[in-house]
Amino acid sequence: MSLHLEMLGEEVILAPGHEVELLALPLEGLLPIAVAYVQGGIQVHPHKEFDPDWHVRFRGQLIRAGQPTVLTDYA
């Protein structure tokens, strides 16, 4: 499963059983976010912010989302 984090197209690839906390800078144009189910994952769009500096917290690690970020590399 993948999290597709827009506007710059970062992607976080999860394996079964992975849990993440999605984080972004608290910018004025971030909320409300839109979430849509897409084939193979979830797509997350900020309201008006171009680059919310997406991060995920995974197993206690703070990881900046990239293109792509494969969480099994952080296990």
OpenMM code with the backbone's topology and positions (N, CA, C; nanometers):
from openmm import Vec3, app, unit

residues = "MET SER LEU HIS LEU GLU MET LEU GLY GLU GLU VAL ILE LEU ALA PRO GLY HIS GLU VAL GLU LEU LEU ALA LEU PRO LEU GLU GLY LEU LEU PRO ILE ALA VAL ALA TYR VAL GLN GLY GLY ILE GLN VAL HIS PRO HIS LYS GLU PHE ASP PRO ASP TRP HIS VAL ARG PHE ARG GLY GLN LEU ILE ARG ALA GLY GLN PRO THR VAL LEU THR ASP TYR ALA".split()
positions = [
    Vec3(0.0848, -0.1173, 0.0000),
    Vec3(0.0000, 0.0000, 0.0000),
    Vec3(0.0892, 0.1235, 0.0000),
    Vec3(0.0448, 0.2277, -0.0660),
    Vec3(0.1223, 0.3513, -0.0732),
    Vec3(0.0394, 0.4696, -0.0257),
    Vec3(0.1068, 0.5636, 0.0387),
    Vec3(0.0499, 0.6952, 0.0661),
    Vec3(0.1073, 0.7886, -0.0385),
    Vec3(0.0226, 0.8486, -0.1178),
    Vec3(0.0657, 0.9445, -0.2198),
    Vec3(0.0415, 1.0829, -0.1620),
    Vec3(0.1499, 1.1541, -0.1297),
    Vec3(0.1413, 1.2829, -0.0631),
    Vec3(0.1642, 1.3935, -0.1648),
    Vec3(0.0632, 1.4681, -0.1896),
    Vec3(0.0665, 1.5717, -0.2913),
    Vec3(0.0941, 1.7055, -0.2247),
    Vec3(0.1423, 1.7993, -0.2860),
    Vec3(0.1468, 1.8458, -0.4216),
    Vec3(0.2752, 1.8068, -0.4950),
    Vec3(0.3828, 1.7804, -0.4228),
    Vec3(0.5093, 1.7498, -0.4900),
    Vec3(0.5258, 1.6017, -0.5207),
    Vec3(0.4311, 1.5199, -0.4820),
    Vec3(0.4317, 1.3801, -0.5230),
    Vec3(0.5173, 1.2862, -0.4404),
    Vec3(0.5376, 1.3154, -0.3111),
    Vec3(0.6087, 1.2200, -0.2273),
    Vec3(0.5241, 1.0940, -0.2123),
    Vec3(0.5907, 0.9822, -0.1903),
    Vec3(0.5215, 0.8547, -0.1766),
    Vec3(0.5839, 0.7762, -0.0615),
    Vec3(0.4986, 0.7206, 0.0229),
    Vec3(0.5435, 0.6364, 0.1329),
    Vec3(0.4868, 0.4972, 0.1082),
    Vec3(0.5746, 0.3978, 0.0998),
    Vec3(0.5326, 0.2606, 0.0691),
    Vec3(0.5327, 0.1799, 0.1981),
    Vec3(0.4155, 0.1268, 0.2315),
    Vec3(0.3955, 0.0494, 0.3530),
    Vec3(0.3786, -0.0976, 0.3194),
    Vec3(0.4175, -0.1830, 0.4123),
    Vec3(0.3941, -0.3266, 0.4014),
    Vec3(0.2811, -0.3629, 0.4980),
    Vec3(0.2197, -0.4798, 0.4813),
    Vec3(0.1140, -0.5204, 0.5741),
    Vec3(0.1619, -0.5127, 0.7193),
    Vec3(0.0790, -0.4539, 0.8045),
    Vec3(0.1115, -0.4403, 0.9452),
    Vec3(0.1815, -0.3111, 0.9820),
    Vec3(0.2279, -0.2354, 0.8845),
    Vec3(0.2929, -0.1082, 0.9141),
    Vec3(0.1891, -0.0053, 0.9591),
    Vec3(0.2265, 0.0746, 1.0575),
    Vec3(0.1452, 0.1867, 1.1031),
    Vec3(0.2326, 0.3102, 1.1020),
    Vec3(0.1782, 0.4205, 1.0518),
    Vec3(0.2522, 0.5465, 1.0486),
    Vec3(0.1640, 0.6580, 1.1025),
    Vec3(0.2295, 0.7627, 1.1468),
    Vec3(0.1627, 0.8865, 1.1812),
    Vec3(0.2078, 0.9883, 1.0766),
    Vec3(0.1130, 1.0470, 1.0056),
    Vec3(0.1442, 1.1436, 0.9007),
    Vec3(0.1554, 1.2826, 0.9623),
    Vec3(0.2655, 1.3509, 0.9326),
    Vec3(0.2930, 1.4818, 0.9897),
    Vec3(0.3247, 1.5821, 0.8792),
    Vec3(0.2923, 1.7078, 0.9039),
    Vec3(0.3249, 1.8165, 0.8107),
    Vec3(0.3441, 1.9437, 0.8911),
    Vec3(0.4095, 2.0409, 0.8311),
    Vec3(0.4243, 2.1705, 0.8970),
    Vec3(0.2862, 2.2322, 0.9186),
    Vec3(0.2637, 2.2983, 1.0310),
    Vec3(0.1331, 2.3596, 1.0587),
    Vec3(0.1164, 2.4922, 0.9836),
    Vec3(0.1011, 2.4829, 0.8538),
    Vec3(0.0919, 2.6009, 0.7687),
    Vec3(-0.0544, 2.6392, 0.7449),
    Vec3(-0.0768, 2.7655, 0.7185),
    Vec3(-0.2127, 2.8169, 0.7017),
    Vec3(-0.2895, 2.7479, 0.5889),
    Vec3(-0.2238, 2.7096, 0.4805),
    Vec3(-0.2920, 2.6492, 0.3663),
    Vec3(-0.3017, 2.4978, 0.3715),
    Vec3(-0.2651, 2.4361, 0.4837),
    Vec3(-0.2653, 2.2896, 0.4914),
    Vec3(-0.4055, 2.2309, 0.5042),
    Vec3(-0.4833, 2.2834, 0.5954),
    Vec3(-0.6147, 2.2249, 0.6265),
    Vec3(-0.7253, 2.2967, 0.5536),
    Vec3(-0.8318, 2.2308, 0.5201),
    Vec3(-0.8553, 2.0881, 0.5410),
    Vec3(-0.7852, 2.0058, 0.4337),
    Vec3(-0.7337, 1.8913, 0.4716),
    Vec3(-0.6734, 1.8021, 0.3730),
    Vec3(-0.7838, 1.7167, 0.3106),
    Vec3(-0.7593, 1.6707, 0.1908),
    Vec3(-0.8519, 1.5814, 0.1220),
    Vec3(-0.7848, 1.4451, 0.1113),
    Vec3(-0.8594, 1.3409, 0.1397),
    Vec3(-0.8074, 1.2045, 0.1345),
    Vec3(-0.8945, 1.1252, 0.0377),
    Vec3(-0.8292, 1.0556, -0.0544),
    Vec3(-0.9012, 0.9743, -0.1522),
    Vec3(-0.8363, 0.8368, -0.1611),
    Vec3(-0.9189, 0.7363, -0.1748),
    Vec3(-0.8674, 0.6017, -0.1986),
    Vec3(-0.8376, 0.5880, -0.3474),
    Vec3(-0.7179, 0.5402, -0.3786),
    Vec3(-0.6770, 0.5154, -0.5164),
    Vec3(-0.6273, 0.3717, -0.5243),
    Vec3(-0.6131, 0.3213, -0.6441),
    Vec3(-0.5668, 0.1838, -0.6596),
    Vec3(-0.4311, 0.1677, -0.5909),
    Vec3(-0.4250, 0.0776, -0.4951),
    Vec3(-0.2997, 0.0488, -0.4270),
    Vec3(-0.2656, 0.1399, -0.3114),
    Vec3(-0.3574, 0.2325, -0.2744),
    Vec3(-0.3221, 0.3191, -0.1636),
    Vec3(-0.4188, 0.4312, -0.1360),
    Vec3(-0.3643, 0.5348, -0.0745),
    Vec3(-0.4405, 0.6519, -0.0349),
    Vec3(-0.3668, 0.7752, -0.0852),
    Vec3(-0.4432, 0.8720, -0.1366),
    Vec3(-0.3857, 0.9966, -0.1855),
    Vec3(-0.4278, 1.1084, -0.0898),
    Vec3(-0.3300, 1.1887, -0.0455),
    Vec3(-0.3539, 1.2959, 0.0506),
    Vec3(-0.3172, 1.4290, -0.0144),
    Vec3(-0.4130, 1.5226, -0.0166),
    Vec3(-0.3903, 1.6553, -0.0753),
    Vec3(-0.4072, 1.7625, 0.0307),
    Vec3(-0.3093, 1.8525, 0.0444),
    Vec3(-0.3303, 1.9691, 0.1304),
    Vec3(-0.4281, 2.0645, 0.0624),
    Vec3(-0.4877, 2.1537, 0.1399),
    Vec3(-0.5884, 2.2457, 0.0863),
    Vec3(-0.5287, 2.3427, -0.0160),
    Vec3(-0.4316, 2.4233, 0.0265),
    Vec3(-0.3715, 2.5221, -0.0647),
    Vec3(-0.2200, 2.5239, -0.0582),
    Vec3(-0.1623, 2.4546, 0.0379),
    Vec3(-0.0171, 2.4579, 0.0576),
    Vec3(0.0538, 2.3740, -0.0483),
    Vec3(0.1550, 2.4330, -0.1153),
    Vec3(0.2259, 2.3620, -0.2215),
    Vec3(0.3197, 2.2555, -0.1668),
    Vec3(0.3929, 2.2857, -0.0591),
    Vec3(0.4895, 2.1909, -0.0041),
    Vec3(0.4782, 2.1872, 0.1491),
    Vec3(0.3910, 2.1014, 0.2022),
    Vec3(0.3728, 2.0967, 0.3473),
    Vec3(0.4836, 2.0239, 0.4223),
    Vec3(0.5917, 1.9841, 0.3551),
    Vec3(0.7046, 1.9171, 0.4194),
    Vec3(0.6585, 1.7915, 0.4929),
    Vec3(0.6005, 1.6996, 0.4169),
    Vec3(0.5455, 1.5764, 0.4735),
    Vec3(0.6527, 1.4926, 0.5421),
    Vec3(0.6189, 1.4395, 0.6589),
    Vec3(0.7008, 1.3445, 0.7333),
    Vec3(0.6093, 1.2331, 0.7826),
    Vec3(0.6671, 1.1201, 0.8143),
    Vec3(0.5932, 1.0138, 0.8828),
    Vec3(0.6722, 0.9735, 1.0066),
    Vec3(0.5996, 0.9346, 1.1092),
    Vec3(0.6631, 0.8746, 1.2260),
    Vec3(0.6365, 0.7250, 1.2156),
    Vec3(0.7456, 0.6472, 1.2105),
    Vec3(0.7371, 0.5026, 1.1917),
    Vec3(0.8318, 0.4359, 1.2897),
    Vec3(0.7763, 0.3540, 1.3771),
    Vec3(0.8557, 0.2826, 1.4783),
    Vec3(0.9481, 0.3762, 1.5557),
    Vec3(0.8953, 0.4919, 1.5930),
    Vec3(0.9708, 0.5874, 1.6723),
    Vec3(1.0658, 0.6756, 1.5942),
    Vec3(1.0768, 0.6546, 1.4645),
    Vec3(1.1668, 0.7347, 1.3805),
    Vec3(1.0878, 0.8407, 1.3050),
    Vec3(1.1401, 0.9609, 1.2985),
    Vec3(1.0809, 1.0668, 1.2177),
    Vec3(1.1492, 1.0642, 1.0815),
    Vec3(1.0711, 1.0404, 0.9759),
    Vec3(1.1253, 1.0194, 0.8421),
    Vec3(1.0619, 1.1206, 0.7467),
    Vec3(1.1459, 1.1938, 0.6737),
    Vec3(1.0937, 1.2859, 0.5714),
    Vec3(1.0507, 1.2042, 0.4508),
    Vec3(0.9302, 1.2287, 0.4039),
    Vec3(0.8779, 1.1558, 0.2880),
    Vec3(0.9541, 1.1965, 0.1628),
    Vec3(0.9868, 1.0984, 0.0816),
    Vec3(1.0592, 1.1227, -0.0427),
    Vec3(0.9876, 1.0639, -0.1610),
    Vec3(1.0616, 1.0378, -0.2671),
    Vec3(1.0034, 0.9890, -0.3923),
    Vec3(1.0743, 0.8628, -0.4381),
    Vec3(1.0500, 0.7474, -0.3882),
    Vec3(0.9591, 0.7094, -0.2798),
    Vec3(1.0355, 0.6871, -0.1493),
    Vec3(0.9602, 0.6721, -0.0425),
    Vec3(1.0121, 0.6322, 0.0879),
    Vec3(0.9600, 0.4916, 0.1143),
    Vec3(1.0494, 0.3947, 0.1234),
    Vec3(1.0115, 0.2547, 0.1450),
    Vec3(1.0365, 0.2234, 0.2924),
    Vec3(0.9284, 0.2004, 0.3678),
    Vec3(0.9417, 0.1846, 0.5115),
    Vec3(1.0181, 0.0595, 0.5522),
    Vec3(1.0235, -0.0431, 0.4681),
    Vec3(1.1015, -0.1617, 0.5035),
    Vec3(1.2519, -0.1283, 0.5116),
    Vec3(1.2946, -0.0174, 0.4504),
    Vec3(1.4333, 0.0268, 0.4627),
    Vec3(1.4635, 0.0794, 0.6023),
    Vec3(1.3595, 0.1072, 0.6817),
    Vec3(1.3746, 0.1643, 0.8148),
    Vec3(1.3397, 0.0643, 0.9253),
    Vec3(1.3212, -0.0601, 0.8909),
    Vec3(1.2795, -0.1608, 0.9894),
    Vec3(1.3947, -0.2006, 1.0806),
] * unit.nanometer
topology = app.Topology()
chain = topology.addChain("A")
for resn in residues:
    res = topology.addResidue(resn, chain)
    for name in ("N", "CA", "C"):
        topology.addAtom(name, app.Element.getBySymbol(name[0]), res)
